[in-house]
Amino acid sequence: METAYVYHPIYLEHNRPGHPENARRLKRTMETLDDRGVLDRLRLLEPRSATEEELLRVHTKDHIQHVKNVAQRGGGYLDPDTYVSSQSFEAALMAAGGLVHAVESVLDGEIANAFALVRPPGHHATTERAMGFCLFNNVAVAAHAAMALAGVERVFVVDFDVHHGNGTADILADNPDVFYVSTHQYPYYPGTGAREDTGRGAGAGSALNVPLPTNVGDEGYARIFETLVWPLAERFHPDLILVSAGYDAHWDDPLARMGLSLAGYAAITRTLVEMADQLCEGRIVLTLEGGYQLSVLAHGVLNTFYALLGEETVIDPLGPSPRSEPSIEALIDDLKELHQID
C-alpha cells in the first residue's frame, strides 16, 4: 500500500507575512519534497472540510462561529499570537477535515500511512478558544472521528512539538481510550505539561508529559522513546497512532532552545513507524504543527516521508547541535516510577 500526503492550496491562504506561522513554511516544504522527487512517490489525498458534527465533538459552537465571523470581516487577531485572514476559516476546516480523511483512508486500508501537510496548526486550540497560532484542534478532531468508526477503541497520540499541546491534552484528559504523550521544553509557552499531569477523572493515568530542560537533543529524546513511550504504548495497545509533528525542537529553530538534529527527528519518526507496525498494523498518521526554521522544517518533513516509506535515508544539511546536552536520567527515573514502568 501507498504512503499518502494531504495538501491543498487553501492552506497557503491562511497567511500573515512577518508572522512566524506563515504560508512560506508550507511552500518551502512542498518545494523541497518536489525537488527531491518524493511527491511523485506518494499518493495525494484531496482534503475535505470538517463537518459541523466533527468539530462539535471537540469545540463549542460559539468558538467555531467566532473564527468564522472574524474571517468574514476580513481577518484580525484572536489573541496577540493568533491571527485570522479572510480565508482562514475555510483553511482551518480543510486542515481538520484533511487529517480526518487521512485517518479514514488508513483505517479503511486504502493507504498504508499518511502525513497531513496542513495549516493552520492545531494542538494549542482548546475547546473554547484559539491560541498559539492554532484555530481548531486538528488532532483532537481526528482522534474523536477515529473512535466513532467501527473497530477503533484506543488511539495513541504523540506530540513532539517543542511546545506542550495544551489544547489536545485538555480536550483528551478525561478520556481513558486516548493516551496522550508530549515531549516539550519546560517551562515554556504555554506553561502547561508538568510531569504530574497524567490525565483527569476517568482518564487519569492516560497521559505522559515529559517536561524537558533546554538543549535536550538526540540522545535524550531517544532515551525517552525507548524507556517511556515504548512501554506505555505496548501497555495501551492502540488501534491507531496519531502524531502532532512539530519541528521546532531543532537546535536551530528561532523560537525555542532545544537540541534535536534532523537525524534525531528522523530517528523518532522511524521509532513511531516501528511502533505502529508492531502494535496496530502500521496505522500511523501525522499532522503538521510547528517548526520555524524553513530548511529544518522542509528537511524534517522530507525525512519523515522517508521513514513512512520504510527507508533509512536521512538528509541533514545542518548537522548535530553545537551545544552540550544535559542528562535527563533523573527525570526519566521519576517518570518511570510515576507511570509504574519497570
C-alpha positions in Angstrom: 0.0 0.0 0.0 1.0 3.6 -0.6 2.2 6.3 1.7 0.0 9.4 1.2 0.1 13.1 1.9 -2.7 15.7 2.4 -2.3 19.0 0.8 -4.4 21.8 -0.8 -3.5 25.4 -1.9 -6.2 26.7 0.5 -3.6 26.1 3.3 -1.5 28.9 1.8 -4.4 31.3 2.0 -4.1 31.4 5.8 -1.3 33.9 5.9 0.2 36.9 7.5 3.6 37.9 6.2 6.0 38.6 9.0 4.3 36.3 11.4 6.3 33.2 12.3 3.5 30.8 11.2 3.0 32.0 7.6 2.5 30.4 4.2 6.2 30.3 3.4 6.6 27.4 5.9 4.4 25.1 3.8 5.6 26.5 0.4 9.2 25.8 1.2 8.3 22.3 2.4 6.4 21.4 -0.7 9.2 22.8 -2.9 11.7 20.6 -1.1 9.6 17.5 -1.4 9.1 18.2 -5.1 12.8 18.9 -5.8 13.8 15.6 -4.1 11.3 13.6 -6.2 9.3 12.5 -3.2 5.9 13.8 -4.1 5.9 11.6 -7.2 6.3 8.6 -4.9 3.3 9.5 -2.7 -0.4 9.4 -3.1 -2.1 12.8 -2.8 -5.2 12.7 -0.7 -7.6 15.6 -1.5 -8.8 17.1 1.8 -12.4 17.8 2.6 -13.9 20.3 5.1 -14.5 19.0 8.6 -18.2 18.7 9.2 -20.0 20.6 12.0 -20.6 17.3 13.8 -16.8 16.5 13.7 -15.9 19.9 15.1 -18.6 19.9 17.7 -17.2 16.8 19.3 -14.2 19.0 20.2 -15.2 22.7 20.1 -18.1 24.8 21.2 -20.4 26.3 18.7 -19.5 29.8 19.9 -15.8 29.2 19.2 -16.5 27.9 15.7 -18.7 30.8 14.9 -16.3 33.4 16.3 -13.5 32.2 14.0 -15.9 32.3 11.1 -17.1 35.8 11.9 -13.6 37.2 12.1 -12.7 35.7 8.8 -15.8 37.0 7.1 -14.8 40.5 8.4 -11.5 40.2 6.5 -9.4 38.9 9.4 -7.8 40.1 12.6 -6.1 38.8 15.7 -7.9 36.4 18.1 -5.1 36.9 20.7 -1.7 38.6 20.5 -0.2 35.5 18.8 -3.1 34.1 16.7 -4.3 35.7 13.5 -7.2 35.0 11.1 -7.2 36.1 7.5 -10.2 36.2 5.1 -9.6 32.5 4.1 -8.5 31.2 7.4 -11.9 29.7 8.4 -12.0 27.6 5.2 -8.4 26.6 5.6 -8.9 25.5 9.2 -12.0 23.5 8.2 -9.9 21.8 5.4 -7.0 21.3 7.8 -9.1 19.4 10.4 -11.1 17.6 7.6 -8.0 16.7 5.7 -6.5 15.0 8.7 -9.8 13.1 9.3 -9.8 12.0 5.7 -6.2 10.7 6.1 -7.2 8.8 9.2 -10.3 7.3 7.5 -8.2 6.2 4.5 -5.6 4.5 6.7 -8.3 2.7 8.8 -10.1 1.6 5.6 -6.9 0.1 4.3 -6.8 2.4 1.2 -3.3 3.6 2.1 -0.5 2.4 4.5 0.1 5.6 6.4 -0.1 9.4 5.8 1.2 12.8 6.7 -1.3 15.7 6.6 0.6 18.8 5.4 -2.0 21.2 6.7 -2.2 24.7 8.1 -3.2 26.3 10.4 -1.8 24.0 13.1 -3.9 22.8 15.9 -2.5 21.5 19.1 -2.9 24.7 21.2 -6.6 25.2 20.3 -8.8 24.4 23.3 -12.5 23.6 23.3 -13.5 27.3 23.6 -10.6 29.3 22.1 -7.9 29.7 19.5 -4.4 30.3 20.8 -0.7 29.7 20.0 -1.2 30.1 16.2 -3.9 27.4 16.2 -7.6 27.8 15.3 -9.1 24.3 15.5 -7.5 21.3 17.2 -6.9 19.0 14.2 -5.5 16.0 16.1 -8.3 16.0 18.7 -10.9 16.2 15.9 -9.2 13.3 14.2 -9.0 11.2 17.3 -12.7 11.6 18.1 -13.5 10.9 14.4 -11.4 7.7 14.5 -13.2 6.4 17.6 -16.5 7.0 16.0 -15.6 4.3 13.4 -16.1 0.6 13.9 -13.0 -1.3 15.1 -11.2 1.7 16.7 -11.3 1.6 20.5 -7.9 3.1 21.5 -5.9 6.0 20.0 -2.3 6.8 21.0 -1.4 10.5 20.4 2.3 11.5 20.3 3.2 15.2 20.3 6.9 16.0 19.7 6.4 19.7 19.0 8.7 21.8 21.3 5.6 23.4 22.9 3.2 21.4 25.1 0.0 20.7 23.2 -2.2 22.2 26.0 -5.4 22.1 23.9 -5.0 18.5 22.9 -4.1 17.5 26.4 -7.1 19.3 27.9 -9.6 18.0 25.4 -8.5 14.4 25.8 -7.6 14.5 29.5 -10.7 12.6 30.8 -10.9 10.1 28.0 -9.3 6.7 29.0 -9.4 5.5 25.4 -6.9 8.1 24.2 -3.3 8.1 25.6 -1.5 11.4 25.1 2.3 11.8 25.1 4.1 15.1 24.9 7.8 15.9 24.9 8.3 19.7 25.4 10.6 22.4 26.6 9.6 23.4 30.1 9.0 25.9 31.5 8.0 27.5 28.2 4.9 28.5 26.3 2.1 27.8 27.1 3.3 26.8 30.6 1.4 23.6 30.9 2.6 19.9 30.8 4.1 19.3 34.2 5.2 15.7 34.8 2.4 15.2 37.4 -0.3 15.9 34.8 -1.3 12.4 33.9 -4.9 13.0 32.9 -8.1 13.5 35.0 -11.2 11.7 36.0 -11.8 8.6 34.0 -8.7 9.4 32.0 -6.3 9.5 35.0 -3.2 7.7 34.0 -3.7 8.2 30.3 -1.1 11.0 29.7 2.6 11.1 29.8 4.1 14.6 30.0 7.9 14.9 29.6 8.9 18.5 30.6 12.4 19.0 29.3 15.2 21.4 30.2 16.8 23.3 27.3 19.3 21.7 24.9 18.0 18.1 25.3 18.6 16.6 21.9 19.1 13.3 20.0 20.4 11.2 23.0 17.7 12.4 25.4 14.8 12.0 23.0 16.0 8.5 22.1 16.0 7.6 25.7 12.5 9.0 26.3 11.1 6.9 23.4 13.0 3.8 24.4 12.3 3.8 28.2 9.0 5.6 28.5 7.0 5.9 25.3 7.5 2.3 24.0 6.5 0.6 27.3 3.4 2.8 27.7 2.4 2.2 24.0 2.8 -1.6 24.5 0.7 -1.5 27.6 -2.1 0.7 26.0 -2.0 -1.4 22.7 -3.6 1.2 20.4 -5.6 0.7 17.2 -4.1 3.9 15.7 -1.2 6.2 16.3 -1.7 9.9 15.7 1.3 12.3 15.7 1.5 16.1 16.2 4.7 16.7 14.3 6.4 19.9 15.2 10.0 20.5 14.1 10.7 23.4 16.4 12.7 21.3 18.9 15.6 21.5 16.4 18.7 23.2 17.7 18.5 26.0 15.1 14.8 26.9 15.5 14.4 30.6 16.3 11.5 30.2 18.7 12.9 27.6 21.1 16.1 26.3 22.8 16.2 22.5 22.3 18.9 20.3 20.8 17.4 17.9 18.3 19.1 17.5 14.9 17.3 16.4 11.7 18.9 13.0 12.2 17.4 12.9 15.7 14.0 13.8 14.3 14.3 11.0 11.7 15.1 8.5 14.4 12.0 9.5 16.4 9.8 9.0 13.3 11.3 5.6 12.5 10.6 4.6 16.1 7.0 5.6 15.8 6.6 3.8 12.4 8.1 0.7 14.0 5.8 1.1 17.0 2.8 1.3 14.6 4.0 -1.8 12.7 4.2 -3.8 15.9 1.1 -2.6 17.7 -1.5 -1.5 15.2 -0.8 -3.0 11.8 1.2 0.1 10.7 -1.7 2.5 11.2 0.0 5.9 11.8 -1.0 9.4 10.6 1.0 12.5 11.3 -0.2 16.1 11.1 2.0 19.2 10.8 2.3 21.5 13.8 5.3 23.9 14.4 8.7 24.5 13.0 10.0 27.9 12.1 13.5 27.4 10.6 12.4 26.8 7.0 15.2 24.5 5.9 14.8 22.4 9.1 11.0 22.2 8.6 11.3 21.2 5.0 14.0 18.5 5.6 12.3 17.3 8.7 9.2 16.6 6.7 11.3 15.1 3.9 13.0 12.7 6.3 9.6 11.8 7.9 8.3 10.7 4.5 11.4 8.5 4.0 10.6 6.8 7.3 7.0 6.4 6.3 8.2 4.8 3.1 10.3 2.3 5.1 13.6 3.8 4.1 16.6 4.8 6.2 17.6 7.8 4.1 18.3 10.9 6.2 19.3 14.3 4.8 20.7 16.6 7.4 22.4 19.7 6.0 22.7 21.4 9.4 24.3 18.5 11.4 24.3 17.9 15.1 23.7 20.5 17.8 26.8 22.6 18.7 25.6 22.7 22.3 26.2 20.2 25.0 23.2 18.0 26.1 22.3 17.7 29.7 21.5 14.3 31.2 17.8 13.7 31.9 18.2 10.3 33.6 16.7 11.6 36.9 13.6 12.9 35.0 13.2 9.5 33.3 13.6 7.6 36.5 10.9 9.9 38.1 8.5 9.3 35.2 9.1 5.6 35.2 8.2 5.5 38.9 5.1 7.7 38.4 3.8 5.6 35.5 4.9 2.3 37.1 7.2 1.3 34.3 9.7 -1.5 35.1 
